[in-house]
Amino acid sequence: MESQRSFLFIALMVVTFLLYQQWQLDNAPVKQEQDIIAQNSATPSAATSDDFVPASSEANNKPVAATPATANLITVTTDVLKIKINTQGGDIVEAVLLDYETEQGSETPFTIMQNGQFTYIAQSGLTGAQGIDRTVKGRPIYHTEKQDYQLAGDSPLVIDLTYVTESGLSVIKRFTFEKSNYQVSLDYIIDNQSSSTASVELYAQLKQSSIVDKEASGLLPTYRGAAYSTQDERYEKYDFDDIADANLNVATKGGWVAMLQHYFVASWIPAQNEVNQLYTSYTRNHEAVIGFKAPAILIEPNQQATASTSLYVGPKDQENLGEIADGLELTVDFGFLFMISQPLHWLLLQIQALVVNWGIAIIIITIIVKGLMYPLTKAQYSSMAKMRELQPKMTQLKERFGDDRQKMSQAMMELYRKEKVNPAGGCLPLLIQMPIFLALYWVFLESVELRHATFGLWLQDLSSKDPYYILPILMGISMYIMQKMQPMTIQDPMQQKIMQYMPVMFTVFFFWFPSGLVLYWLVSNVISIIQMKIIFSALEKQKAK
């Protein structure tokens, strides 16, 4: 196989791969509402109300009326988060990330959770035989001392929501916020002042509208949906269609559940030393739910017990997520080439810490990658040079055999054998470079550090496309120059035309690629042109001697 043909094949495979991903997003089967309702009706644990509570492993008590109270929202503000908590159920119904803008330059903080026309909330509670989220009709309305809390100084901010049942079960739902931390600790402190043993089970879940505007366009698909982790599967996606089709029901030690979107994640992390039940459900309002239920806790009369979990709601910071729970860092989804993407991501962060400019960091990492691959590049271009030397003889063969492809192919193979040239000598470097290109594609697409990262001049966001298409056009020009420097060994007229139009095709495809990735490809091409010139000149001098 000739090097141009291999390049054409690999390039088309890359484009096909990206197009197939987008096709999956655009053409995923959508459940009809009546089918979903029927499926939910047949499933005992499916949600039939706005506040789904997982079924208890014990007999349910008949719900009793809640203590008369009025639900309201309390606001919690830290240096990185602004959270709203509904006193009915104690759910987080809004979360704003203060350090991230919705649009670059808008100065409007990014809202990750909300409860309006679009629903995305974090719920938690106590189910079980005496669990107040199951025994109290409409879920309990907690009491809190004030409605506005702010984190001051370096000390943690502790917020207690209290509720006391008529039977004497006292519950404190305690949220703990820390400075510069997107992880919120949640403790249920249960004091059983009744005359009988109480059994409760902690549950926590994320609920989100499954009908959302796609966050991707063109060739840039990004995932929005659920994911979970077990002892056997450190990271497993479970998208909205999966949730609508079948309820997840997995028991595992530790684990976590999450809702993912581009650059951000929300995740409930249960106690890692307990066997938790992970579950999903789908509501009649087209809302997808993923959550966990902890083992039952038995509390003797006049005794106390505590059930704990934590919620992370923030950016996909790989280093911090890895410290919170095993496998949570994999929500920074680098695809099937993660083993290449992760070290490249680490190297990019180290370089940026030194140069303090993401564009310069991309240029430097490109130089490093091209430098490490120079031996392979030299082998590739040396093979191309030998093929170029054979170009006059191949032209003669074409004139001699005309359109007789069989004889032409036999003559070419004989020529390769006689001149000791391997036409596939340039394929291996290409096969190695393409995975690196794809790995960097996912790094630039998934790295929250590159969101709204500026380079200079017109490039103010390296995670989005070039607004003026300057980089893609320059990339196409560099690709055209490279093509002219390489010998055209393909004899088929149709393939020759495809190769000639390849720079134009790639230029158009790169119109929608992140400008950081196009910058990498452009710099890589410029370096390749320089390397090609040096190697070809050295071979010419060697031939002259």
LONU-266651 format. One line per field, with one value per residue (C-alpha): residue in one letter; x, y negated, z negated. Coordinates in Angstrom, 2 decimals, always signed. Each point is the difference from the previous one (the first is absolute). Example, Ala and Ser with C-alpha at 12.3 -4.5 7.8 and 13.67 -1.06 7.14 Angstrom:
<pts>
aa: [A;S] $
X: [+12.30;+1.37] $
Y: [+4.50;-3.44] $
Z: [-7.80;+0.66] $
</pts>
This chain:
<pts>
aa: [M;E;S;Q;R;S;F;L;F;I;A;L;M;V;V;T;F;L;L;Y;Q;Q;W;Q;L;D;N;A;P;V;K;Q;E;Q;D;I;I;A;Q;N;S;A;T;P;S;A;A;T;S;D;D;F;V;P;A;S;S;E;A;N;N;K;P;V;A;A;T;P;A;T;A;N;L;I;T;V;T;T;D;V;L;K;I;K;I;N;T;Q;G;G;D;I;V;E;A;V;L;L;D;Y;E;T;E;Q;G;S;E;T;P;F;T;I;M;Q;N;G;Q;F;T;Y;I;A;Q;S;G;L;T;G;A;Q;G;I;D;R;T;V;K;G;R;P;I;Y;H;T;E;K;Q;D;Y;Q;L;A;G;D;S;P;L;V;I;D;L;T;Y;V;T;E;S;G;L;S;V;I;K;R;F;T;F;E;K;S;N;Y;Q;V;S;L;D;Y;I;I;D;N;Q;S;S;S;T;A;S;V;E;L;Y;A;Q;L;K;Q;S;S;I;V;D;K;E;A;S;G;L;L;P;T;Y;R;G;A;A;Y;S;T;Q;D;E;R;Y;E;K;Y;D;F;D;D;I;A;D;A;N;L;N;V;A;T;K;G;G;W;V;A;M;L;Q;H;Y;F;V;A;S;W;I;P;A;Q;N;E;V;N;Q;L;Y;T;S;Y;T;R;N;H;E;A;V;I;G;F;K;A;P;A;I;L;I;E;P;N;Q;Q;A;T;A;S;T;S;L;Y;V;G;P;K;D;Q;E;N;L;G;E;I;A;D;G;L;E;L;T;V;D;F;G;F;L;F;M;I;S;Q;P;L;H;W;L;L;L;Q;I;Q;A;L;V;V;N;W;G;I;A;I;I;I;I;T;I;I;V;K;G;L;M;Y;P;L;T;K;A;Q;Y;S;S;M;A;K;M;R;E;L;Q;P;K;M;T;Q;L;K;E;R;F;G;D;D;R;Q;K;M;S;Q;A;M;M;E;L;Y;R;K;E;K;V;N;P;A;G;G;C;L;P;L;L;I;Q;M;P;I;F;L;A;L;Y;W;V;F;L;E;S;V;E;L;R;H;A;T;F;G;L;W;L;Q;D;L;S;S;K;D;P;Y;Y;I;L;P;I;L;M;G;I;S;M;Y;I;M;Q;K;M;Q;P;M;T;I;Q;D;P;M;Q;Q;K;I;M;Q;Y;M;P;V;M;F;T;V;F;F;F;W;F;P;S;G;L;V;L;Y;W;L;V;S;N;V;I;S;I;I;Q;M;K;I;I;F;S;A;L;E;K;Q;K;A;K] $
X: [+0.00;+1.39;+0.47;-2.51;-2.63;+0.62;-0.29;-3.25;-1.36;+0.92;-1.35;-3.31;-0.15;+0.43;-2.71;-2.29;+0.55;-0.94;-3.01;-1.21;+0.18;-2.10;-2.45;-0.53;-0.84;-2.37;-1.75;-0.27;-3.41;-2.47;-2.59;-3.60;-1.64;-2.67;+2.66;+1.95;-3.09;-0.94;+3.49;+0.03;-3.39;+1.28;+3.08;-0.69;+2.95;-0.72;-0.81;-3.62;+0.46;+2.37;+1.92;+1.00;+0.95;+1.55;-1.97;+0.96;+1.38;-2.46;-3.77;-1.03;-1.83;-3.14;+0.89;-1.12;-0.68;+3.02;+0.27;-1.64;+2.75;+0.80;+2.78;+2.51;+3.42;+3.18;+3.06;+3.56;+2.92;+3.66;+2.94;-0.67;-3.65;-3.43;-2.49;-3.75;-1.58;-3.72;-1.03;-2.57;+2.12;+3.23;+0.79;+2.57;-2.10;+2.53;+3.79;+2.05;+3.75;+1.29;+3.44;-1.40;-1.82;-2.99;+1.40;+3.46;-0.04;-3.61;+0.94;-3.03;+0.96;-0.76;-3.13;+0.43;-3.14;-3.44;-3.63;-2.28;-1.02;+3.18;+0.56;+3.40;+0.06;+1.76;-2.35;+0.69;-1.96;-0.80;-2.15;-0.55;-2.63;+0.32;+1.67;-1.58;+0.10;-2.32;-2.14;-0.75;-2.51;+1.49;+3.47;+1.06;+0.32;+3.13;+0.55;+3.07;+1.06;+0.41;-0.36;+3.35;+3.38;+3.46;+3.38;+2.36;+3.68;+1.62;-2.31;-2.59;-3.58;-2.43;-3.73;-2.48;-3.50;-2.11;-3.18;-1.78;-2.69;-3.05;+1.40;+3.13;+2.56;+2.21;+1.98;+2.72;+0.93;+3.42;+1.73;+3.68;+1.67;+3.72;+2.02;+1.04;-1.68;-2.68;-0.70;-2.88;-0.15;-3.41;-0.70;-3.29;+0.09;-2.94;-1.03;-2.58;-2.01;-2.85;-0.71;+0.79;+2.94;+0.14;+1.27;+1.09;+1.87;+1.87;-0.56;+1.30;-0.75;+0.43;-3.04;+0.25;-2.29;+0.97;-1.18;+2.82;+1.60;+3.07;+3.20;+1.86;-0.15;+1.75;+2.79;+0.23;-2.26;-0.02;-1.79;-2.85;-1.48;+0.54;+2.93;+0.86;+2.83;+0.13;+2.70;-0.03;-0.50;+1.95;-1.88;-3.12;-2.28;-3.76;-1.61;-3.56;-1.20;+1.45;-1.85;-3.25;+0.43;+0.91;+0.52;+3.52;+0.22;+3.55;+1.41;+3.64;+2.42;+0.66;-0.65;-1.53;-2.69;+0.28;-1.54;+2.48;+0.10;+2.70;+2.69;-2.16;-1.26;-2.26;+0.53;-1.30;+2.72;-1.30;+2.04;+2.70;+0.11;-3.69;-1.93;-2.24;-2.80;+0.29;-3.23;-1.63;-3.58;-1.87;-2.91;-3.10;+1.42;+2.94;+2.36;+2.86;+1.03;+3.19;+0.77;+1.12;-1.53;+2.16;-0.54;-2.65;+0.99;-1.69;-0.26;-1.00;-2.22;+1.88;+2.94;+1.52;+1.42;+1.54;-0.26;+2.34;+0.63;+1.45;-0.87;+2.51;-1.37;+2.56;+2.58;+1.56;+3.29;+1.74;+2.43;-2.63;-2.56;+2.53;+0.50;-3.73;-0.85;+1.61;-0.87;-1.70;+2.86;-1.11;-2.98;+2.58;-0.68;+3.02;-1.56;+1.62;+3.43;+0.02;+3.35;+1.53;-2.22;+0.65;+3.81;-0.42;-2.48;+2.42;+2.86;-2.15;-0.83;+3.66;+1.02;-2.82;+1.03;+3.38;-1.05;-3.42;-1.55;-1.97;+0.77;+3.75;-0.38;-1.66;+2.83;+2.62;-1.73;-0.21;+3.75;+0.63;-2.26;+1.51;+3.49;-0.66;-1.42;+2.87;+1.59;-3.28;-0.47;+3.47;-0.78;-3.26;+1.54;+2.98;-2.44;-1.80;+3.30;+0.72;-3.49;+0.60;+3.18;-2.06;-2.55;+1.51;+0.11;-3.58;-1.07;+1.65;-1.88;-3.26;+0.70;+0.96;-2.94;-2.65;-3.29;+1.00;-0.10;+0.99;+3.19;+0.70;-0.27;+2.27;+2.59;-0.03;+0.51;+2.91;+1.47;-0.32;+1.72;+2.81;+0.66;-0.42;-2.71;-2.81;-3.11;-1.48;+3.04;-1.86;-3.10;+1.23;+0.77;-3.44;-1.66;+1.77;-0.70;-3.76;-0.65;+2.01;-2.09;-3.22;+1.30;+0.76;-3.42;-1.63;+2.41;-0.92;-3.69;-0.33;+2.48;-1.92;+3.30;-0.28;-3.56;+0.14;+3.83;+1.51;+3.05;+0.18;-1.28;-3.27;+0.36;-1.83;-1.32;+2.18;-2.82;-2.25;+0.38;+2.02;-2.59;+1.71;+1.19;+3.56;+1.67;-1.90;+0.93;+3.67;-0.16;-1.40;+2.79;+2.65;-1.60;+0.07;+3.72;+0.70;-1.92;+2.02;+3.26;-1.00;+0.11;-3.37;+0.32;-3.73;-0.85;-3.78;-1.43;-2.90;+2.31;+2.31;-2.87;-1.05;+3.56;+0.17;-3.19;+1.02;+1.37;-3.30;-2.02;+2.05;-0.21;-3.81;-0.10;+2.31;-2.32;-1.93;+2.92;+1.29;+2.50;+2.49;-0.06;+0.32;+2.94;+1.65;-0.59;+1.30;+3.18;+0.46;-0.25;+2.49;+2.45;-0.56;+0.76;+3.25;+0.92;-0.86;+2.23;+2.91;-0.32;-0.42;+3.01;+2.13;-1.00;+0.84;+3.45;+0.52;-1.03;+2.38;+2.94] $
Y: [+0.00;-3.38;-2.73;-2.37;+2.70;+0.80;-3.66;-0.25;+3.09;-1.18;-3.50;+1.37;+2.35;-2.95;-2.00;+3.04;+0.62;-3.58;-0.01;+3.30;-1.42;-2.99;+2.27;+1.97;-3.19;-1.26;+3.30;+1.71;+1.65;-2.11;+1.70;-0.96;-1.42;+2.71;+2.74;-1.64;-0.35;+3.61;+1.17;-2.11;+1.32;+3.56;-0.77;-0.29;-2.31;-2.39;-3.59;-1.08;-3.37;-2.94;+1.22;+3.58;+1.98;+3.45;+2.91;+1.17;+3.47;+0.26;-0.44;-3.60;-1.94;-1.78;-3.63;-2.48;-3.67;-2.25;-2.56;-3.22;-2.17;-2.06;+1.03;-2.60;-0.28;-0.68;-1.41;+1.10;-1.96;+0.99;-1.32;+2.51;+1.08;-1.53;+2.64;-0.13;+2.63;+0.67;+0.54;+2.51;+3.12;-1.96;+0.39;-2.09;-1.61;-2.47;-0.07;-2.80;+0.24;-3.48;+0.41;+1.05;-2.30;+1.16;-1.73;-1.45;-3.65;+0.12;-0.19;+2.23;+3.03;+3.40;+1.68;+3.77;+0.92;-1.58;+0.78;-1.64;+0.87;+2.05;+2.19;+0.96;+0.47;+2.03;+1.79;+1.95;+1.38;+2.86;+2.88;+3.31;+1.00;-3.21;-2.15;-3.44;-0.39;+3.00;-0.31;-3.73;-0.91;-2.43;+0.41;-1.83;-3.77;-0.73;-2.89;-2.21;-3.08;-2.33;-0.11;-1.46;+1.50;-1.16;+1.63;-2.38;+0.63;+3.42;+1.80;+2.42;-1.18;+2.41;-0.26;+2.09;+0.79;+1.59;+2.05;+1.87;+2.61;+0.49;+3.38;-1.61;+0.50;-3.08;-0.56;-2.55;-0.33;-1.64;-1.57;-0.95;-2.37;-0.75;-2.77;+0.55;+3.39;+1.31;+2.99;-0.36;+2.36;+1.25;+1.68;+1.29;+0.02;+2.10;-0.06;+2.65;-1.19;+2.39;+3.22;+2.34;+0.75;-2.17;+1.16;-2.56;+0.12;-2.93;-0.66;-2.71;-0.57;-2.38;-0.86;-1.71;-0.72;+2.44;-2.26;-2.53;-2.10;+1.78;-1.64;+1.04;-0.84;+1.12;+2.44;-0.81;+2.42;-0.24;+2.27;-1.10;+2.71;+2.24;+2.14;+2.22;+2.00;+3.42;+2.36;+1.73;-3.05;-3.11;-2.14;+0.88;-2.33;+0.47;-2.52;-1.30;+2.56;+2.79;-1.37;-0.21;+3.59;+1.77;-0.83;+0.51;+2.10;+0.82;+0.76;-0.90;-0.90;-3.72;-1.36;-3.30;-1.42;-3.09;-2.23;-1.20;-2.85;-1.82;-1.15;+0.51;+2.83;+0.57;+3.17;+1.59;+1.98;+2.44;+1.58;+2.04;+2.72;+0.93;+2.04;-2.48;+0.53;-2.07;-0.62;-2.04;-0.92;-2.02;-2.30;-0.87;-3.49;+1.40;-0.40;+2.44;+0.99;+1.70;+0.58;+2.31;+1.47;+0.86;+2.99;-0.26;-1.46;+1.30;-2.54;+1.21;-2.17;-2.96;+0.56;-2.03;+0.96;-1.86;+0.67;-1.89;-0.71;-2.85;-1.85;-1.33;-2.64;-1.82;+0.17;+3.21;-0.52;+3.31;-0.29;-0.99;+2.54;+2.82;-0.91;-0.02;+3.50;+2.77;-0.33;-3.39;-1.57;+2.13;-2.32;-2.08;+2.31;+0.25;+2.84;+3.32;-1.66;-1.17;+1.71;-2.50;-2.97;+0.04;-0.42;-2.61;-1.86;+0.13;-1.24;-2.83;-1.14;+0.02;-2.05;-2.50;-0.48;-1.21;-2.14;-1.17;+0.04;+2.93;-0.79;-0.04;+3.19;+1.68;-1.12;+1.33;+3.36;+0.28;-0.56;+2.62;+2.58;-0.61;+0.18;+3.35;+1.35;-1.26;+3.45;+1.28;-3.17;+0.39;+3.59;-1.14;-2.84;+2.11;+2.51;-2.87;-1.24;+3.42;+0.07;-3.43;+1.25;+2.70;-2.49;-0.32;+3.78;+0.31;-2.63;+2.07;+3.09;-1.92;-1.13;+3.54;+1.91;-2.71;+1.10;+3.61;-0.11;+3.63;-0.27;-3.43;+1.43;+2.94;-2.31;-2.30;+2.89;+1.20;-3.50;-0.18;+3.37;-0.93;-3.38;+1.45;-2.50;+0.75;-1.97;+0.48;-1.51;-3.22;+1.64;+0.81;-3.59;-1.05;+2.80;-1.20;-3.70;+0.38;+1.43;-2.88;-2.44;+1.61;+0.04;-3.73;-0.54;+1.38;-1.92;-3.31;+0.91;+1.27;-2.13;-2.56;-1.89;-0.95;-1.31;-3.70;+0.18;-2.81;+0.08;-3.51;-2.21;+1.48;+3.34;-0.63;+3.53;+2.95;+2.45;-1.42;-0.42;-2.80;-2.79;-1.23;+3.41;-1.31;+3.00;+2.59;-1.85;-0.20;+3.68;+0.80;-1.99;+1.84;+3.31;-0.97;-0.86;+3.35;+1.78;-1.72;+1.02;+3.66;+2.24;+0.97;+3.77;+0.69;+0.81;+0.24;-3.32;+0.00;+0.49;-2.70;-2.47;+0.92;-0.55;-3.35;-1.17;+1.36;-3.37;-1.65;+2.73;-0.21;-3.79;+0.19;+2.69;-2.06;-3.01;+1.60;+1.43;-1.64;-2.69;+1.54;+3.24;-1.86;-1.93;+3.31;+1.39;-3.19;-0.09;+3.73;-0.54;-2.87;+2.13;+2.88;-2.28;-1.09;+3.59;+1.13;-2.70;+0.93;+3.75;-0.32;-2.35;+2.40;+2.89;-2.05;-0.80;+3.64;+1.05;-2.56;+1.37] $
Z: [+0.00;+0.98;-2.58;+1.63;+0.09;-3.67;-0.92;+1.95;-1.72;-3.51;+0.63;+1.23;-2.98;-2.39;+1.72;+0.12;-3.72;-0.89;+2.32;-1.46;-3.53;+1.02;+1.86;-3.20;-1.87;+2.68;+0.75;-3.38;-0.36;-1.98;-2.19;+0.55;-3.11;-0.18;+0.15;-2.81;-2.17;+0.58;-0.87;-3.16;-1.04;+0.28;-2.14;-3.74;-0.63;+2.86;-0.85;+0.14;-1.68;+0.15;-3.06;+0.52;-3.10;+0.48;-1.38;-3.46;-0.58;-2.89;-0.27;+0.55;-2.67;+1.05;+0.71;-2.61;+0.41;-0.31;-2.78;+1.30;+1.44;+3.06;+2.34;+1.11;+1.61;-1.91;+1.79;-0.75;+1.46;-0.11;+2.00;+2.81;-0.40;-0.36;-1.07;-0.59;-2.27;-0.20;-3.61;+1.23;+0.24;-0.37;+3.72;+1.87;+2.72;+1.38;+0.25;+1.53;+0.65;-0.80;+1.65;+3.38;+2.41;+2.00;+3.08;+0.25;-1.05;-1.18;-3.70;-0.64;-2.16;+1.46;-1.39;-0.04;-1.98;+0.14;-0.59;+2.53;+3.52;+0.09;-3.08;-1.39;-3.78;-2.69;-2.39;-3.18;-2.90;-2.36;+1.15;-1.80;-2.54;-2.03;+2.67;-0.08;+3.80;+0.24;-3.11;+0.35;+2.67;+2.51;-1.56;-3.17;-0.19;-2.00;-2.36;+0.28;-1.94;+2.97;+3.76;+1.06;-0.85;+1.09;-0.47;-1.80;-0.58;+0.14;-2.41;+1.42;+0.28;-1.73;+0.71;-1.99;+1.21;-2.76;-0.07;-2.83;+0.62;-2.21;-1.04;-1.45;+2.80;+0.22;+3.21;+0.73;+3.66;-0.12;+3.01;-0.33;+2.47;+0.15;+1.60;+3.65;-0.02;+2.36;-2.24;-2.46;-2.97;-1.13;-3.35;-1.37;-3.79;-1.24;-3.67;-0.87;-2.99;+0.69;-1.87;+2.93;+2.26;+3.11;+3.39;+2.61;+3.31;+1.50;+3.68;+2.33;+3.67;+2.91;+2.12;+3.38;+2.94;+2.73;+2.82;+0.29;+2.71;+1.33;-1.14;+3.12;+3.66;+3.13;-0.77;-3.71;-1.88;-3.78;-2.45;-2.23;-2.15;-3.00;-1.07;-2.94;-1.54;-1.65;-1.22;+3.38;+2.24;-1.05;+2.52;+1.92;+1.97;-0.29;+2.31;-0.08;+2.55;-2.15;-3.03;+1.96;+1.25;-3.25;-3.65;-1.28;-3.17;-1.09;-3.45;-0.56;-2.73;+0.21;+3.47;+1.10;+2.30;+2.19;+2.63;+2.63;+2.46;+1.92;-2.46;-3.15;-2.18;-3.00;-2.03;-3.19;-1.78;-2.65;-2.81;+1.73;-2.67;+0.35;+2.56;+1.80;+2.49;+3.18;+1.88;+2.77;+0.88;+2.61;-0.85;+1.97;+0.46;+2.00;-2.94;-0.44;-3.53;-1.17;-3.65;-2.75;-3.15;-3.01;-2.33;-2.70;-3.37;-3.15;-2.81;-3.43;-2.26;-1.54;+2.35;+2.83;+3.42;+2.92;+3.74;+2.31;+3.65;+2.06;+3.18;+2.51;+2.34;+2.08;+2.78;+1.30;-1.80;+0.51;-2.92;-2.58;+1.22;-0.33;-3.67;-0.76;+1.24;+2.00;+3.68;-0.34;+1.97;+2.98;+0.44;+1.85;+2.91;+2.29;+1.98;+0.82;+0.32;-3.63;-0.59;+2.44;-0.84;-3.76;+0.19;+2.77;-2.21;-2.93;+2.18;+1.37;-3.55;-1.02;+3.02;-0.49;-3.64;+1.31;+2.98;-1.33;+3.48;+1.34;+3.64;-0.65;-2.05;+3.00;+2.29;-2.44;-0.46;+3.80;+0.28;-2.70;+1.66;+3.44;-1.48;-1.67;+3.25;+2.16;+0.55;+1.39;+2.01;+1.51;+0.99;+1.57;+2.02;+1.03;+1.45;+1.74;+1.45;+1.48;+1.46;+1.52;+1.67;+1.66;+1.29;+3.54;+0.40;-1.25;+2.54;+2.71;-1.18;+0.11;+3.58;+0.97;-1.47;+0.23;-1.54;-0.53;-3.78;-0.50;+2.01;-1.52;-3.50;+0.83;+1.55;-3.03;-2.41;+2.12;-0.05;-3.80;-0.32;+2.35;-1.64;-3.54;-0.92;-2.42;+1.11;-3.48;-1.72;-0.75;-1.48;-3.52;-1.03;+1.23;-1.96;-3.15;+0.55;+0.47;-3.52;-1.46;+2.04;-1.25;-3.59;+0.18;+1.58;-3.17;-2.25;+1.63;+0.08;-3.60;-1.98;-2.05;-0.37;+3.69;-0.33;+0.88;-0.01;+2.06;+2.26;+1.43;+2.81;+1.32;-1.83;-3.27;-0.60;+0.98;-0.79;+2.73;+3.74;+1.56;+0.49;+3.18;+1.29;+0.32;-1.62;+2.09;+3.21;-1.02;-0.90;+3.45;+1.67;-2.03;+0.91;+3.69;-0.24;-1.63;+2.71;+2.74;-1.70;+0.02;+3.08;+1.47;+0.44;+0.30;+3.59;-0.24;+1.34;-2.48;-2.98;+1.34;+0.10;-3.53;-1.22;+1.77;-1.71;-3.41;-1.27;+0.95;-1.71;-3.20;+0.01;+0.07;-2.72;-2.20;+0.18;-2.91;-1.94;-3.20;+0.98;-2.43;+1.98;+3.32;-1.46;-0.89;+3.50;+1.68;-2.08;+0.57;+3.78;-0.08;-1.96;+2.42;+2.97;-1.65;-0.85;+3.51;+1.50;-2.27;+0.58;+3.77;+0.21;-2.03;+2.25;+3.09;-1.38;-0.91;+3.51;+1.56;-1.98] $
</pts>
